[in-house]
Amino acid sequence: MNSYVNMGVGALLGTVFVLMSVSIASEGIFHAETPEKEGFAIVAEAPAAAEGGEAAAAAAVPIATLLASADAAAGEAAFKKCSSCHTVDKGGANKVGPNLWGVVDRPIASHEGFSYSAAMKEFSKGGAEHWTFDHLNEFLLAPKKHIPGTAMGFAGIKKDEERASLILYLHNQADSPVALPTN
C-alpha cells in the first residue's frame, strides 16, 4: 500500500477512536438517569376552580372602591388596547367589536348593527342583563371566563387599577353617564 493511504486510514481510525473515547468519557461524567415518566406533566387549573378563583379575585375589591380612586385619563390610555377592535365615538362605526359609546348600563348584546356571538346573546337573557359596573369589571378581568364562548379574543386586564380606570373612562363616554356605585 501507498504510505499516503496508510496515513489517511490511520488518521481516520485515530479520529474515530478519539471521538468514541470522548463520547464514553462524557457519558460517564454527565450521565443522566432515565426519567420514570417521559415528558412534562402540564397541570391546568380545573375550570370550576379557575372561574371561582377569578370571580373571587374580582370580588375581593368591590368595583365601587376601585372606581373611587380610578383615573379617567389613565382609562383613556388603557382604551388603546381596545381601540383595535372597538370605537368609543358617539355614533361611531362597529369594528370587530361593537361601538362602546354609552356601554355602561346598556343592555348586553344590544348595539344596533352588530352581530353578537351566541354565547353573548344567551348571556344577555334577551336584553334583560345590562352592562353594570360589576359585569364590566368581571368581563374585563377575564372575558372568556365571565362569558364562556364569547367571540372576544382578549385575555383581560388583570390590574385592578387599570381595569377600574378603563371602566371609568367608558362610563364618561355617554350622553348622560349613570351614577357611579357607592360603597
N, C-alpha and C positions, 0 to 999 in steps of 0.2 A: 504494500500500500504506500501511497504517497504520504510524506510526512505532514503535508498541509491538511490532508483529510484526517489523519490521526489527531492532529492538534484540534481541529474543528469538532470532531466527535468527542474528544476528551473535554473540551470546553463546554460542550452541550451537556455531557454527563455530569461534569463538575457543577454546573449551574443547577441542574435538576437536583443533585444531592444537597446543595446548599439550601435551595428553596424548600425541599422536604424537611430538612433538619430544622429550619426556622419555623416551619408550619407545626411540626411536632413539639418544638420547644414552646412556641406561643400558645398552643393548645394546653400545655401543662401549666403555664403561668396564668393564662387568662381563661381558665376553664369555667364554663357557665353550666350550672345544673339545668337539667330539662325540667320545665315547669310542670306541675301536676295537672294544670288546666291550661290549654293553649289560648292565646289571645287575651283581650281585655274584657272585663265584665263592665258593661255600661249600665249604670244604675240610674234610672229616671224616677222622679217622684211619681207616685200614683196620682192620677188626675184629680181624684177627690181631695187628696191631701194638698196638692198644689193649689187648687181652687180655694180651699179653705184657708190656706196659708196666705194667699194673695188677698183674699177678702178680709182676713183678719188684719193684715198689714194696712190695707186701705182704711179699715175701720179703727185702727189703733189711734189715729189722729183724725178727729172729725173735720170734715171739709170746711165747716164754719170757722174753726180755729185756724186752719191753713189760709183761708181767704182773708182773714183779719190782717195777716202780715204779707199778703201777696202784693206783687208789683205788676201793674198792667203793662208798663214799658218792657219789663223782662218777659212778660207773656207774649208781647208782640214779637220779640226776638225769638222766643220759643216756637211761635207760629211758623217761622221759616221752615221748620221740619215738615209742617203740614201743607205748606203752600204748593208743593209739587203736585198734590192731589186735590186740594180744596182751595176755594176762594172765600173771602170774607166780605166782599164788597156788596153793598145794597143793590139787589137786582143782578148781581154777578152771575156769570155762567157756571154751570156744573163742569167739573173736570172728571177725573177718575172717580172722585168722591163728590158728594153734593156741596152746594154753596152753604156756608155756615153762618150767614147773616141771620141774627135772631135765633140762633140754635138753642140758647138756654130757655127752658120751659116750652120748647116747641115739641109737638107730638113726634115720637120716634118714627122714622121711615116715612116722613110726610112731605118732604120737599118736592115741590111740583117739578115734573120733568126729569126726575132721577129714577133709575131702575134699581131698586134695592134688592139685596140678596134675600133668599127665602128665610134664612135664619134671622135677619134683621126684621123682616115683616112679621115673622112669628113672635119675636121678642116684643114687638110694639103692641101686640094684642089688638090689632085693628085700629091703632091710633089712641088707645086708652093710656098707654105709657108715654110719659114725657121725659125729655132730657133734663132731669133735675140736676142739681149740683152734685148729689150723691151718685147718680147714674154716670154723669160725665167723669167724675173722679175715678170711679171703678173701671169704666170703659177705657179711659186714657191710661190707666195703670197697666192693664193687660187686655186689649180688645178681644182677642180670641178666647180668653178665659171668661170674660164677662158675658160675651155673646158667642157661644161656640158655633162655628160655621159661618161667621161673618166673612165677607169678602175683603175686609180691610186688612191689608198685609202690612201692618205696623206693629213693631214689637212692644210699644208702650213707652211711657215716661215713668221711670222708677223714682225719680227725685220728687218728694212731696212738694217742695217749694216751687220747682219748675212747673209741675202739673197745676198747682193752685194758681200760679201767675198766668198760665195759659187759659185756665177756666175764667179767671177774672177778665182777661183780655176779650175772650169770646162773649162774656156777659155784657161788656160795654159795647159790643158790635150789634146794636139793636136800636130800633126807633124809640122804644121805651123799655129800658132794662128792668127786669124783675128785681124785687128787693133781695139783697144778699141774706143768706141764712144767718141766724144768730145762735150763739151757744146755748 
